[in-house]
């Protein structure tokens, strides 16, 4: 860490007591007041619902500046990685905070490819679940069940953790594809070692034993881009969940299973599915895009604008910029026109020229355009969040591994401000 011109301590006054707290400074100049001694020194705790102003850890993985619209993995701008890198390479980068050399890339790609099969007995888990069940619930269950097949998993040696990380990265596409095949009643397709990571996912999703299936390279490339953009995003809800569960000593499979469940929420990873539902409601409804946006400004209208604004970004989400350009390119290469894209572009134009949205900094986020691309690739809407989970997997894993190596890590245990009844005596039921 660098100290630069930042103060080394901060003074806090509570009543007639004044204490000094250390100030931590990140490599990008972020400042944090270290309050670890606050409760023991004063008896007070901080109150921060949603933890939006609380740093829960120090990390070397991802840098995010919401005011300037900056996102970097291991120091590399997301724009450069989206243009030049691959998802498999980004996996290595997030875990090691360095890009792999040629030998490392070849070896890592081999391991991620050749560990993609799941135990045959695990396939029975899919058969035991309702076909109408959401694929995210199925994926969470299957990833959690991996703990029963790899019982040595846990916060143990670096070697064991690495083996389990490889297993998760390799098997999540198979688990995701099997969750889809189960939902539509088609036979499972085994992974193929001759295909790239993205192409293998598409093959397992859409191929059948009846006839050969050739993966469209345009679709595979677009999917690889989406996975890169989803790969990590600092201490978001699902990532914090993975770290929190891992802080208890839970193994990587249990921790990531919890992260999948957190991602499923419509305010987190489920937002891209909600965007498509919103666009379809405008397309199929009586109100125009302009009328929809007017209603979205009214709190009591029941209309909610999805895919705009972000908890961290107060500027244009850099991932949304990349996907906006990718939308036109992918649809053009596939020879498709999509009225939903036209509606989305109209909503964006209105938002960027309306003072209501400008003042509130409601710019399009990554969910706004990702759903449109997923739809163009033929991905069913209930699988959007599953693909988000595939993309976020290396981020969860790298965050879990980092937390296990952190000498200052403790089991997560937030405090609360109690607002219930004061002490009172118990009375028998007949006297109440």
Buried (B, 14 or more C-beta within 10 A) or exposed (E): EEEEEBEEEBEBEEEEEEBEBBBBBBEEEEEBBEBEEBEEBBEBEEEEEEEEEEBBBEBEBBBBBBEEBBBBBBBBBBBEBBEEBBBBBBBBBBBBBEBBEEEBBEEBBEBBBEBBEBBEEBEEBBEEBEEEBBBBBBBBBBBBBBBEBBEEBBBEEEEBBBBBBBBBBBBBBBBBBBBBBBBEEBEBBBBBEEBBBBBBBBBBBBBEEEEEBEBBEBBBBBBBBBBBBBBBBBBBBBBBBBBBBBBEEBBBBBBBBBBBBBBBBEEBBBBBBBBBEBBBEBEEEEEEBEEBBBBBEEEEEEBEBBBBBBEBBBBBBBBBBBBBEBBEBBBEBBEEEBEBBEBBBBBBEBBEEBEEBEEBBBBBBBBBBBBBBBBBBEBBBBBBBBBBBBBBBBBBBBBBBBBBEBEEBEEBEEEEEEEEEEEEEEEEEEEE
